[in-house]
Amino acid sequence: MTEKTENGLDHVEPRVQGAGIIAPEVDAWFEREVLPLEAALMRFLQHNWRNKSDIADIRQDIYVRVYESALKGIPSSPKAFVFETARNLLITRMRREHVVPFEAVSDFDALGTAIDEPGPDSTIIARDELRRLQAALDQLPPRCREAFIMRQVDGLSRREIAARMGVSEMTIKYHLKEAGNTLADLLYSERTDMRKQP
């Protein structure tokens, strides 16, 4: 809306979106609070969505949803809002596709999707495998185990693990290699030995 001011110049009212948030205010909020989260968001998407060619599009869809929601009201916790939006978008994409290839998503529990319950025999086998894995992890040296869990469970990079543990990346590389070799020996040599027995 344009009005004449006392000095005769045109006064243009700022454009207002949704429930009254001014678009430039949302732009500034988005640049200040959302864009700095991009690296963490990309790690989240890469961890939870295996088709790498989709990730750039998914990120853009998340940004559009976050921006449009902010026009209605700026969230008090931007980081939580961005990651909840990302999670919901991934769930929606999975449901829309109906049939999801196993490799499409690495962490079904994190996405909250419903999957068929395994049968009793599958449950027993899975529990046995988890017990064997836990026993093998317990045999690792503490620093190797700590680095391995941060890498495989938490999804941290070697640089992030090195920073958290206060050691060099080369030390982390050594710990991860040692953990992998030891776990392979512990988990797979037993099966080989069992097959050799009459």
Secondary structure, 3 states (H helix, E strand, C coil): CEEECCCCCEEECCCEECCCEEHHHHHHHHHHHHHHHHHHHHHHHHHHCCCHHHHHHHHHHHHHHHHHHHHHCCCCCHHHHHHHHHHHHHHHHHHHHCCCCHHHCCCHHHHCCCCCCCCHHHHHHHHHHHHHHHHHHHCCCHHHHHHHHHHHCCCCCHHHHHHHHCCCHHHHHHHHHHHHHHHHHHHHHHHHHHHHCC
